[in-house]
Amino acid sequence: MRRDVVDGRIWTAMPYTVLADDGATLTLTARPGTESLAPASWTTSRRHGDVAARKRGIDDLAAGTWELDRWTWRDTVVISRFTAGEPFSVHRFLSPEGRPLRWYVNFELPYRRTAIGIDTFDLFLDLVVTPDLASRTWKDEDEYAEARRLGVIDEATHRQVDRARDRALAQLHDRTGPFAPDRAAWTLPPPGPPAVLPDTALSTPAARWE
């Protein structure tokens, strides 16, 4: 389970299949049909193209008034790599047939291990990279700015994100870290059923981030 946790409450929860885990680097995959939990504002925006609903989600987060809804992952297979202590994770999206679609850098709090997986918290900012790593686009900078304005992201976390931006861009430029040539690590995993959302998905997080 990968969960987003804020103030001791679950913001998102999604099950994955573990591809590799050496204690420091965790590689996971999810395929179409995986059922997850997400804020109702986000699921409404996805189902109906309601941009305003997605923006309301940050207000709900700041006020602590969000509700969770079920969402089923669709269309793509994702391979995700999380590195201990790193405030971002790297994801490669593939078609179900294995065609590379894009890379995605998700800025988030460094993960914490739990009895059912890992807990983190998405910091809204993302970097979308073409399959050949040749070009990139920043995504959701407006949501990141709004989260800062509302105090969801404090100044210390913002400084951490700035450093993480530089580090992710350097790795991308130098083709190091998750962007180093490693075809086996990023190819379509063997077919199998989607991971199942467990009854413990909403179990109380062990601790809060300081």
Secondary structure by P-SEA (a helix, b strand, c coil): cbbbbccccccbbbbbbbccccccbbbbbbcccccccccaaaaaaaacccaaaaaaaaaaaaacbbbbbbbbbccbbbbbbbbccccbbbbbbbcccccccbbbbbbcccccccccbbbbbbccbbbbbccccccccccaaaaaaaaaaaccccaaaaaaaaaaaaaaaaaaaacccccccccccccccccccccccccccccccccccc
